[in-house]
Amino acid sequence: MKAYRKEIIDNVVSYIASSYYSAKGRYITQTLLFKVLALLDFRALKQNGRPCIEFTYTARNLGPVPEELYNGDLSCYKSFKTIERNKGADYKTTYYVSIKEPDLDYIAPSEKMILDDILSDVIKKNISGTQAAEITHKEILAWKIAYERKPNSKMNYADEFIGLDSKSEVEMTIPELNFIKYRDFANA
């Protein structure tokens, strides 16, 4: 587990919420935020061999869901809050709101570039939560494997690397080698 993980989550979520609000003039929905976070973690994983935030994701019908935010206690975070608004008699939407200037010194410059690319696409293309879910369905192999195994099951980062455990070190890419080190360290 990364040092300063709570601070990373706090500041990355605040940054996403703040950036979205600044560009769109409205708060980001929970569904869209969760897909942006999943894309960040899994694109960083494929590029660098380790996820940016290290959320535990479950494979739900609308794509990956970071369980620490979905089922966790959010009171420990100081840079963002959630608000709920009714959308009809039986439906509520949860929004994330930045309440403090985010500090992105907690993530690597390469991870910030990945995040900014994702946010740029979401904002410029006016991507909704449902559309972002479709993107995660196509892009994140670990979601597909977990969802086909059993909906709402835990996703495994290693599933992004096809045949990883059957490859020799010589056959592995740099991100795959980095992931092996990351996984071994996490399991130590």
Disulfide bonds with the S-S distance in Angstrom:
none
